[in-house]
Amino acid sequence: MTNTKWVQISIYVPMGNAEAVRTALAEAGAGRLGNYSGASWSTTGVGRFTPMEGANPRIGHIGVPSDVPEHKIEVLAPRAIARSVIEAAIAAHPYEEPAYFVTDVYMADEL
């Protein structure tokens, strides 16, 4: 039985920037499972947002709704490194305010 607590980190990234964010996640230690590294899961969708006054959008324009093809990248990471993994992903991300979330995960040996 392991004492490591795990989280799933999910982050939405424009398609053209997904590989850079995946690389940053892996280099920060996310996606290491047994003898594998860089393990992730991606789904494709459309991100929608409207930059408001005061924003500095890399994509889109103030007051104009935007639709952007994006990947949702999901990785597992030990909870102890979650903050540094997220910081690495944000540093590689093109958006001013990337959308991400972190969820506690229970491995089979914890059930």
C-alpha positions in Angstrom: 0.0 0.0 0.0 1.3 3.5 -0.9 1.1 6.6 1.2 1.2 8.9 -1.8 -1.9 11.0 -2.3 -2.8 11.6 -5.9 -4.7 14.4 -7.8 -5.9 14.7 -11.3 -5.1 18.0 -12.9 -7.2 19.1 -15.9 -6.3 22.1 -18.0 -7.9 23.6 -21.1 -5.4 24.6 -23.8 -5.7 26.0 -27.4 -4.9 23.1 -29.8 -1.8 24.8 -31.1 -0.3 25.1 -27.6 -1.2 21.7 -26.2 2.1 20.0 -26.8 4.0 22.7 -25.0 1.7 22.4 -22.0 1.9 18.6 -22.1 5.7 18.8 -22.1 5.7 21.3 -19.1 3.3 19.0 -17.2 5.6 16.0 -17.7 8.8 17.9 -17.0 7.2 19.0 -13.7 6.6 15.4 -12.7 3.0 14.8 -13.7 2.0 11.7 -15.6 4.6 9.4 -14.0 2.9 6.0 -13.6 5.0 3.0 -12.8 7.7 2.8 -15.5 6.0 5.4 -17.8 6.3 9.1 -18.0 4.3 11.8 -19.7 1.1 9.9 -19.4 -1.9 12.1 -20.2 -5.4 12.0 -21.6 -6.8 14.6 -24.0 -10.2 15.4 -25.3 -11.2 18.0 -27.8 -13.8 20.7 -27.5 -14.5 24.4 -27.9 -13.6 27.0 -25.3 -15.8 30.0 -25.2 -15.1 33.3 -23.5 -15.5 37.1 -23.8 -12.5 39.2 -22.8 -13.7 42.1 -20.6 -12.3 45.6 -20.1 -8.9 45.3 -18.4 -8.1 41.9 -20.0 -5.0 41.4 -22.2 -6.2 38.6 -24.4 -3.8 36.7 -26.6 -6.7 35.4 -28.5 -9.8 37.4 -29.2 -10.8 41.0 -28.6 -12.3 43.0 -25.7 -16.1 42.7 -25.6 -16.2 40.1 -28.5 -17.2 36.5 -27.7 -14.6 34.0 -28.8 -14.8 30.3 -29.7 -11.4 28.5 -29.6 -10.7 24.8 -30.5 -9.1 23.4 -27.3 -7.7 20.3 -25.8 -8.6 19.4 -22.2 -5.4 17.7 -20.9 -5.7 15.5 -17.9 -2.8 14.1 -15.9 -2.2 12.4 -12.6 0.3 13.7 -10.1 1.3 13.3 -6.5 -0.6 15.9 -4.4 2.8 17.0 -2.9 3.9 18.4 -6.3 0.5 19.6 -7.6 1.2 23.3 -7.1 4.5 23.2 -9.0 2.9 21.2 -11.8 0.2 23.8 -12.2 2.7 26.6 -12.1 4.7 24.9 -14.9 1.6 24.4 -17.0 0.5 28.0 -16.5 4.0 29.2 -17.5 3.7 27.3 -20.8 0.1 28.3 -21.4 -0.7 31.2 -23.8 -3.8 32.5 -21.9 -3.7 35.3 -19.4 -6.1 33.2 -17.2 -5.9 29.5 -18.0 -8.9 27.4 -16.9 -7.8 24.4 -14.8 -9.0 22.3 -11.9 -7.6 19.8 -9.5 -9.5 16.7 -8.2 -8.5 14.3 -5.4 -8.0 10.7 -6.8 -8.1 7.5 -4.8 -6.0 4.6 -6.2 -7.3 1.1 -5.9 -5.1 0.3 -2.9 -6.8 3.1 -1.0 -10.3 1.7 -1.4 
